């Protein structure tokens, strides 16, 4: 089988996905990372590993599901690799190579610089390539470990590197004077001085009466800096700037440390925010002006580890022409599908058992009840569904699907909701998806019949909620897409009353269904279907009694359809501009942000 995996990206940006190819055809898109995907590796018999700018490593099944996420790095992860032993190694900009076992970090190896690459050798040793220009081999074999002198030398390198990066009160530790500074008498009582002692900054105060320096203690923030360093995403920086791009765009956060190359910071930030490279020089000048680095000299030795290119220097010729600025958006277009995967399996199974006992005790309905073997099989189904870490290898039998469909078809309407809830969770399993799709595409489509049955007035709220979430979860696996597309109009009509329901969970479920359909129908280029979804989303957006999350998802659907779909003109005719303005004026930040996104689209030629 000729399968190839590539990052999916274009010049100057990245769409955060991976794609699996057979020849020239893309057979699977992997959606989950929130930033650029930088490294890939195969993991024997399990799937594919990916390393991302979002700081995480993910293990994917070939069918597209995330099997495991490894989080522990504090910066970009450049590389990842696996070994037959099951171990995983990753290299990061946070100057560490981390070793993972079953998703847990079991060791972190410090380096005197960024780790551009990390790979396993066949014998289990690890090779790392560091930004200090040195390749190192790490081993667990005692007879291969370096001698004590080399180990001491490396420990010294690490210490020096840390010291060169450590800051005390906004100053580099290495810029502080040493103990010799205490030989110079103070000039006034209480005068303070911070000196370097080992890897720490220590404050002393001048004792005028005794003519000596008294030790105060270790300095964290510095003698004249009582403010804590700003945090962004849990990481401390010297500065976190608010950047206003203008044109109704939301304010963005730009983190910066004075020890960094501002051009490298600008490049990384523009890539993360998906902004045009044309903003680069403006961002650099903004950084320098607001950090007080007017006399900054660019380190000409800076090189991108992948392209080998130097940083851009103003005034020097560039091989890249400026990219014209274009609108960028905070929340659109929506990529990937949302699902409802949380489940109280024990409670669901308990309710089904309770209903089954009620059927057994009713002579007229006894024949509808499950037999002991069927109850046992249902318990086995739930056990498989609980074990999400083995979704990539666990299997169902066709009789499992048939059992659930039988219950959907035969059980009384008032008892059906826990069965639908089992269906809601089971459709997320890749093997179940393969089996179920044969049934839903058959003439006797039990799933569609169930939707019609549970949405008839007067509908039971529990049936409505579980069924709309079950349909929403079908978007998880692409094998359902043809069925979802074919039945789009009927499904949306069936659940259309949910948007005005006082039940907030129903509202959110309906908005999520609408949002998923917007993504699918944009991909399918179905203008008629997009129009129906747009109309439904506009109804939600205009409804006053809709909760924030439901309204937000509807607005994201509207924005995505206008940006990438075929219905922008229709949206304008339906006065989407008023909806955008109302949203932009909202006190809820994310509603205001998506309102600003849509408002930009109303002005777009």
C-alpha positions, -999 to +999 in steps of 0.1 A: +000+000+000+016+033-011+006+057+016+024+090+023+020+115+050+027+152+046+022+184+065-005+205+049+007+240+046+014+268+022+039+297+020+039+318+051+012+299+070+000+266+082-034+251+086-024+229+116-034+196+099-017+165+086-028+147+054-024+110+045-020+104+007-023+074-016-005+085-047-019+119-056-051+115-036-056+126+000-073+098+019-074+113+054-070+146+071-059+148+107-074+177+126-065+185+162-034+206+166-039+243+172-007+255+156+018+245+129+028+208+127+066+206+126+076+170+129+062+135+121+071+099+128+056+065+125+048+045+156+049+008+148+015-009+148-002+021+164-002+051+140+015+084+134+032+108+158+031+146+152+050+174+169+036+209+168+042+246+176+013+243+201+038+225+224+021+191+222+029+157+206+000+136+194-004+099+184-030+094+157-047+063+143-046+061+105-083+066+105-078+102+119-086+097+156-063+111+183-052+081+204-029+100+228-017+136+235+016+142+252+019+176+269+049+188+289+070+210+267+067+248+273+075+258+237+075+247+201+081+210+196+103+206+165+107+168+163+094+135+175+104+099+170+095+064+184+112+032+192+101-004+190+102-005+228+072+019+228+092+049+240+088+083+223+113+111+222+106+148+214+129+178+209+117+213+217+126+250+216+124+248+254+159+233+254+149+198+264+145+164+248+117+145+266+113+108+267+077+095+269+062+062+279+024+056+275+019+093+272+038+102+303+071+121+304+096+098+321+127+118+316+137+153+305+172+159+292+184+195+294+205+210+265+224+243+262+201+254+234+170+245+213+166+209+201+161+209+164+159+171+160+158+140+182+160+104+169+162+069+182+190+046+171+181+009+167+197+000+201+175+025+219+201+052+222+189+088+213+206+113+191+199+150+195+208+179+173+211+211+194+212+248+183+247+251+199+259+231+168+266+199+187+251+164+181+249+143+212+241+106+218+223+096+250+223+061+263+209+039+291+238+015+287+263+019+316+293+008+295+287+036+270+283+066+293+309+093+289+337+097+314+334+119+345+353+148+330+331+150+300+300+148+322+313+176+344+321+197+314+285+192+301+270+201+335+291+233+334+278+241+299+242+237+311+249+259+341+265+286+320+237+285+295+210+288+322+230+317+338+232+335+304+194+333+301+184+339+337+171+373+346+169+391+379+147+421+381+148+425+343+186+422+341+206+393+328+222+374+357+255+373+338+255+411+337+255+414+375+288+420+394+304+392+414+314+390+450+342+414+444+316+442+443+312+438+480+347+451+485+335+486+475+319+505+504+284+519+501+277+556+500+246+557+522+229+537+549+204+511+534+219+514+499+212+481+481+233+462+456+225+430+438+254+407+430+258+373+413+264+343+436+265+311+416+233+308+396+214+334+417+211+371+422+215+381+459+207+415+474+229+432+500+222+464+520+250+488+532+252+490+570+266+525+576+273+521+613+292+488+610+306+497+576+297+464+559+272+449+534+244+429+551+229+401+531+192+406+525+184+375+505+179+360+470+163+384+445+134+372+423+119+404+410+148+428+416+152+456+442+133+482+421+108+459+404+079+448+426+058+439+396+057+402+386+067+394+350+036+391+328+022+357+321+008+344+288-005+308+285+013+300+318+047+313+307+065+343+321+078+370+297+095+403+301+067+419+281+033+409+268+021+436+244-014+443+232-013+445+194-042+462+176-041+452+139-071+475+132-100+470+108-122+457+136-097+429+144-096+418+180-066+428+202-039+402+201-012+393+227+025+394+217+050+380+242+086+391+241+118+386+262+146+412+258+171+384+253+153+373+221+159+383+185+129+406+177+129+394+141+126+358+152+099+368+176+080+386+149+083+357+125+070+332+150+042+354+162+030+362+126+030+325+118+010+317+150-015+344+144-018+336+107-009+372+097+008+384+065+046+386+064+041+422+053+035+431+089+070+419+099+089+452+100+061+470+118+060+443+145+098+445+150+097+483+153+068+480+177+088+456+199+119+477+199+100+509+206+080+494+235+109+475+250+132+504+250+157+487+227+164+516+204+200+506+198+193+470+190+218+453+168+207+422+149+226+390+155+237+382+120+244+346+129+206+339+133+196+310+110+163+292+106+170+256+113+149+243+084+155+268+056+190+279+066+181+315+058+193+345+078+168+368+095+155+396+074+175+429+079+159+462+068+176+477+039+190+445+026+176+429-006+152+401+000+143+372-022+107+374-011+084+401-024+060+417+001+027+399+005-002+423+003-021+425+035-054+407+036-081+404+062-073+379+090-099+364+113-099+353+149-125+325+148-132+317+111-131+296+090-140+267+113-120+236+106-128+202+119-159+189+136-172+192+172-186+163+191-202+154+224-180+126+237-185+128+275-206+099+288-218+084+321-217+049+309-226+033+343-257+055+346-267+048+310-264+011+315-283+013+348-312+031+331-314+006+302-314-023+327-342-005+347-363-001+316-356-037+305-368-049+339-400-028+335-407-045+301-401-079+316-427-073+343-453-061+318-469-091+301-480-071+271-445-057+265-424-086+277-415-097+242-397-063+237-372-069+265-337-081+261-326-116+269-298-122+293-272-129+265-283-096+249-279-077+282-245-093+286-235-082+251-247-047+257-224-046+288-195-058+266-203-030+241-201-004+269-169-019+282-153-013+248-166+022+245-152+031+280-117+021+269-110+050+246-072+044+246-077+012+226-102+026+200-075+021+174-075-017+179-108-027+196-135-043+174-172-048+173-193-075+157-222-068+133-245-083+158-236-055+183-248-029+158-279-050+150-288-053+187-287-015+192-307-009+161-333-035+172-338-016+205-341+017+186-367+002+164-388-017+190-386-001+224-413+023+236-406+060+229-404+069+266-377+043+271-355+050+241-332+078+252-305+057+270-303+035+239-298+066+217-271+077+242-253+044+236-256+051+199-242+087+205-210+074+220-206+043+198-206+063+165-173+079+176-156+045+175-139+039+141-149+002+139-185+009+148-186+036+122-176+011+095-203-013+106-231+012+111-226+030+078-238-002+060-271+000+080-278+037+075-272+034+038-297+005+035-333+010+025-345+004+061-326+033+076-333+028+113-313+059+124-333+082+101-365+066+112-355+071+148-349+108+142-384+112+127-399+093+155-383+112+184-388+146+169-426+143+164-447+165+187-449+163+215-413+154+216-396+141+248-367+164+257-344+135+267-350+119+233-344+151+214-311+158+233-296+124+229-307+121+192-294+155+181-261+148+198-259+113+182-263+129+148-238+156+156-213+129+166-217+113+132-195+141+118-165+126+136-160+099+110-159+108+073-176+075+063-209+091+074-205+122+053-225+110+023-254+100+046-253+133+064-252+152+032-281+133+016-303+137+047-292+173+055-325+190+048-346+164+066-323+164+096-323+202+100-360+204+096-365+177+122-345+195+148-354+231+138-375+237+170-345+232+192-330+267+187-359+283+206-361+257+233-356+270+269-333+240+274-298+254+271-283+220+263-307+215+234-297+250+221-260+242+222-265+208+206-285+223+177-259+251+172-232+225+171-251+205+145-254+237+124-217+244+128-207+209+117-230+211+088-215+244+077-180+227+076-193+197+056-213+217+031-185+241+024-163+211+016-191+197-006-197+230-023-234+226-019-249+261-022-285+249-015-275+231+016-253+261+027-283+284+023-304+262+046-276+261+072-271+298+069-308+305+075-308+282+106-277+299+119-292+334+114-323+324+133-301+314+163-280+345+161-311+367+161-328+349+190-325+369+222-328+340+247-300+319+233-270+313+256-236+326+247-220+293+235-249+285+212-249+320+197-211+319+193-212+286+173-240+299+151-220+330+144-189+310+135-211+290+111-223+322+095-188+336+092-173+304+078-201+301+052-196+337+041-158+334+040-154+300+023-189+291+012-211+302-017-237+322+003-221+355+011-245+374-012-275+357+004-262+366+039-259+402+029-294+402+015-306+388+049-291+417+067-262+399+083-245+433+088-270+441+115-263+408+132-226+414+130-228+449+145-250+436+174-226+408+181-196+432+179-212+453+206-216+424+229-200+424+264-190+387+258-155+388+243-158+359+219-192+371+206-177+405+200-147+390+183-167+368+159-190+398+153-159+418+142-149+389+119-183+389+102-183+427+099-151+425+080-168+401+056-197+425+050-172+451+037-151+426+017-155+433-021 
